[in-house]
């Protein structure tokens, strides 16, 4: 048996991984290789086009069968379809499997046999029919031919000159062991308060933080589903909180349905009406948003957390995405691309689907004209300022009353806190009320253009 990883950066149409994803991939491959070696096997690593690498491996080993897990992006599906045809033409046995999702994107359909376009009925249909497959035991021993293999270091996955990954190193433990540890910490901790705590970025452990582990296949959604359902059946977990958590797992599934039937989900509006929206061009505003220098503390805290750890709390993701697309009227693709580069869990389906949902152009995005208020969102979900103070330390000594609105603090309060607005912390780059109205006016324009078309 040859356990093969192909590092393909040359096949047509593939989207290059972002920097944070590359970092995680390198660490994950190293952990995976060590786990395989522990059972006597070896992970063979080759870089190049998938077809060329497979032809070489087959020639070197005389292999007669090839197996892999399915992929769902447009380019990946094309590559895999061509690979199957090429291998079967050579009389190879080829089998592919679902190793990424609970169900295949085409498995659950409406009564009209069409894919779901709204999440809630999809969630109801899946939870009423899905049963996790039985557990398969891990192999006790692995063996196979020793082939030429590239060093992980040769793939250029780790940042150098400079190495900006210190925050990622301190935050994450990539690999299967890290994934299992993360799951059990969550199940032994906050799953029973998940429904209310999941929106609180100031609470450590309020969410599972399993998303990068799921993305890289270090744990499967079926494992997570099985563990949660077992806890419910045993009376260990509050069912309402546990099912709320599983619904978030299924949002990821729903995103893959959207991606499968809309291959351009990361670049084109799901709702083509949004092609008519009068987006603005403002490079300076985008730079301020990326750097966490907008003058809105909850937005800036989120963007700085992202840069330092490769992660952002999901509630804050919605806030910063709404701020970019509605307060600043920037195209959602700008934000999707930045998240793709900086998130360790940059998922081709969930990243695009979530950005489109917040921007209003996505599936199930009503009310599409909703504009998150970054002031009240911060006050509600970070009421004591723990999250903001951690990621915007220059605001640490502001009292809670004005922490989320430092521009409203009087001069004495600012002086006591050591803050000079516009110098040590930026003034708001837009006025909330003005920006909100500008966004609503843009949506009114969209409706007018749509009606006239």
N, C-alpha and C positions, 0 to 999 in steps of 0.2 A: 504494500500500500504506500502510495506517495501522497503526502499531505502537502498541498501546493498552495502558495499565495502568489498571485500575479499582480504586480504593481503596475497597472496599466495607466499611463498618462499620455498615450499616443493614439489610441483608437479614436476615430472620428466622432465628434459630438459630445464627448465626455466633458463635464464641467470640472475644472481644476478645483481641488480641495482648498479650503481656506487654511490659514496659518494655524489656527487653534485645532482644527480637525487633523492636520498633519501631525501636530504634537501628540495628540491622543493616539493616533494610529501607530506611531512609532512605539509608544509605551505599551500599547495593547498587544502589538505583534511580539514584543520582547517577552511579555508575560505569557502569551499563548505558546511561544516557542519553548519556554522553560517548563510549562505544564506538559507539553508533548514529550519533551526529553525525559521528564520524570517517569513516564511510563515506557521508556525505551524507544520512542519514535524520534522523528526529526522533521521540523518544518522546513520545507524547501521554498526559498524565496527567489523569484525571478522578476526582473523588470522588463517591460516591453509590451507589444501588442498581444492581446490574449490569444489570437489564432497562432501567431508565430511561436509563442512560448509553448502552447499545448502541442503543436507539431513536434517541437524539439523534445519535449518530455516523453511523448509517445515513442519517438524514434529511439530514445536512450533506454527506455524500459520495456518496450514491447507491450505496453498496456493495451487492454482490450475494452476497458470500461472507464467512463468519466462521469463524475457526479459533482453537482454544485447546487447552491441555494439560489432561488430565483431573485431577480432584480426587477424594478418596476418603473424606473425612469425610461424615457423614450429611447435615448441613445443606448442605454444598457440592454433594453429589450431587443433592439435591432442587432447589437453585437451578439447576444446570446442566441437569438434565432439563427443567425448566420453560422455561429459555431456548431449548433446542433446539426444543421444541414451539412456542413463540411464533415463533421465527424461521422455522421450516419452514412454519408456517401462512401466513407472509408470503412464501412461495416463495423463501426464502433458501437458499443452499447452506451447510450447516453440517458441519464436520468437527472431530473431537476426536482427540487423540493421547496416547500415553503418553510423557511427558517427565520423569517423576519416579522410575520404578522400572525394574528389570531386566525384570520380567514383570508382567503384570496379576495382581491378587489371585486371579482366577478361572482363571488359566491352568494352574496346577500343582495337581493333586488326587491323592488317594489312589486305590488300585485300585478302591475303591468309589465313586469320583467324588464324594467329599466333601472339603471343605477340610482341610488338615493342622492338627492341634492340638498337635503335638509338633515341636520345632524340628529335631532331628537328622535324622529321615527327610525333612523338607522340604529341608534343606540338601543331603542326598545326591541327592534328586530333581532339584533345580535345577542343581547343578554338573554332573550327568551329561547334562543336556539343553540348557542355556543356551549360546547362541552370540551374542556381541555383534554388533549390526548394523554394517554398514560405515560408515566415517566419511563424513559429509557436509561438503563444503567450505563455509566461511563465505562469505556473499555479499560480493563485492568492492565493490558499490555499492548504495545504497538510495535510494529517492525516494518521494515521495507528497505529498499536499496538506498545507499548513500549517494546522493547526487550533488553536483555542483550547485551551490547556493550562495546568493549575494548576502553580504552583511546588512543588517537593518540600517546601520549607519550610512551605508552607501546610497540609500534612497533619499537622503537630504530632507528628512522629515522634521528634524529638530532645529530650532532657530539658533543662528550664530551671528555674531557681529552686528547688533548685539543679541544676546540671549535674553529675550523678554519673558521667558516662561516661568519665572520664579513664583509668581502668584498662582499659576496653574499647578505647579509642583506641590505647593503648600495646601492646595484645596482638594486635589483629586487623587484617587488610587485606581488608575485604569487596570482593566483585566477582570477575569471572571471572579476571582476572590474578592476584589473590591466591589463588584456588582452584588454578590451575595451578601456581603457585609452591609452594604447600603440598604438592601431590601430588608434585612432582618432588623436593622436599627430602626427603620421606619415602622415595621410591623410591631415591634416591641415598644414603640414610642407613641408617635402622634397620629396613627391611623384613626384612632377613636375620636379625635378632635379635628379631623381633616377638613370637614365641610366649612368650619369657621376659620381655621388656622391657615388654610391654603392661600388666602388672600393677604396674609400678613408677612411682608418681607422682613419685618423686624424680629420675627420669631425664628430661631434656629430649629431646624427639623420640622417645620410646618409642612413641608412638601418632601417627597421621596428623593428627589434629585437623581432619579434613575435614567433620565432621558439620554445622556451620553452612552451609558452602558447598553441601553436598548438599541441605540443607533449603531453601535459597533458590534452588535451581536454577542456581547459578553453575558447577557442574560436574555431569555426570550420572553415575549409578552405572555406566552402560555404558562411559563414558570410563575410569573407574577400573578396571573389570574388564578392559577391552581392554589397558590399559597394563600391568597386573600379569601377565596371561596372556602378553603379548609378552615380558616379562622372563623369565618361566619358560621359554618356548620357546627364548629366546636363551641360556639357561644363566646368566643374570645374577643371578637370584634363587633362593634356596633354596626348593624347592617346598613343603616342609612349612610354613615360616614364611609364605610368600606365601599359601598356601591358608588358613591360620589367619586371616590378615588378611581375605581374601575372605569367610570365614564370618561375620565381624563385619558386613561389608557386607550379607550375606544375613539377619542378624538383623533389620536394618532392614526388609527385604522381608517377612519373616515377621510383623513387627509390623503391617504394612499389611494382610496377610491377616486377622490378628486384628481389626483395626479395621473392615475392610470387612464382615465377617460379624458383628461385635459393635459396632454404632454407638455404644453407650454405654460404650465401653472406658475412657474417662477419668473416669467417674462411678460406674459400677456394677461390683460384683465379677464378674469373669469366671466364677469358681466361686461360685455363689450360696450355698453352704454357709457362706461367710465372712460372710454377712449376720447370722449368729448369734454371731459372735465378740464377746466383751465388751470392746469398746474403752473406753479411759479418756478423760475430759475433763480436760485439764491445760494451760491457756493459758500458764502461766508456763514450763512445760517446752518448749512449742513455741517460745516467744519465745527461750529460751536456745539451742535448736537452730538457729533461723534466724540468730541473731547469732554463732554459733560460740563459745558460752560454756557448753558442757556439762561441761567439765572433763576430757574425753577428747581428747587432742591431735590424733589423726588425724581425728576427727570435726570438731573446731573448725577445723583447717587447711582441710579440704574446704569447709566452709560459708563461710569467709572468702575462699578462692579464688573461689568462685562469685560472691560479692557484688562482688568487685573486678574480675573478668575476664569474668563472664558464662559461665563454663565450669567444669567440674569433671572431673578424671580419672575414667575409668569405674570403676576398682576402688574409688575412694573414694566414688563415687555409690552403689555397692552397700553400702558400710559405713555411710554416713550414712542411707541408706534403711532398712537393717535396724535401726539404732539408733532411728530415729523410730518405726517400726512395731512393733518387738519389745521393745527396752529400755523405751521410753516408752509402748508400746501405744496409739499414736495412729493414727487411720485413715489409710491410704495416700493418700487424696485430699487430705489436708492438705499432704503433701509434694509430690504431683504438681502441685498448684496453685502452690506456691512455686517449684518448678522452672520451671513454665510462665511465671512472671513474670520470673525472673532468668536463665534460660539463653538464650544467643544461638542455641542449636540446639534450642529447645523444639519438638519435633516431635510432632504430634498422635497419631501411632501409637507411635513408639519410647518417648516419655516415659511414656505410660500403660501400655504393655505391660511396660516395665522396672520401673516401680513395683509393678505387680501381681505380677510374677515375684518380686521381693524380699519383698514382703509375704506371699507364699504363696498369694494368691488367683488368680493368673494361670495362663496356659497353661504346661504343662511346668514347673511350679514345685516338683516334688518334689526333695528333701524340704522340704515347706512349713514344717516346724517348725525349720529350721535358723536359728540365731541367730549372726550374725557377732560374734566377739569383737573389740571395737575395740582391745584391748591387743595381742593376738597378731597381728592384721592389721597394725597399725602397725609392730610389731617385724619382721614378715616382709617387708613391702613397702616400708618406709621405714627400712631397718636402721641407717642412719647419721644419720637425723633430718633430712636435707636438706629434705624437703618440709615437715615440721612447723616447722622453724626459719625457713623462708621466710615462712610464713603466720601463725605464732604467734611473732613475734620476742621476746616477753617470756620465752619458754622457751629462747632461744638458748644460754645459758651452762650449761644443765643437761647433765651427762654422758649419753652414749648409754644407759647402763644404766638410767636412770630417766626418760629423756625422755618415754616413752610412759606412764609411771606416776608423774607428779610427786608425787602424794600419798604415795608410798612413800619419797621422798627424806628423809633425816634433816635436822634443822634447820640443821646447818652447811652442807650441800650447798645447801639452799634459800637460805640467807643469801648464800653465795658467788655464786649465780646471780642474786641480786637479786629473788627471788620471795617474795611473801607469799601463801600460798594463801588464797583467799577475798577477796583484795584486788587483787593484780596479775594473778592468774590464778585462775579459779574452782575450787573443790573439785568433784568429780564430783557431778552432780545426781542420779544413781542409782548404787547399787552394782551392779557387773556381775553377780556371782553371784546376787544377790537378784532383779535385773530379769530375768535369763535364766530363773530358775525361775518367776517370775510369768508370763512369756510362755508357757512350757511348760504351766503350769497352765491358762492361757487356752485353749491349743490342746486340752488334755484336755477342758475344758468344751465346746469346740466339737464334739469327737467325741461326747461324751455327748448333746448336744442333737441332733446329726445322727442318731444311732442311735435316739433317742427319737421323732424326727419321723416 
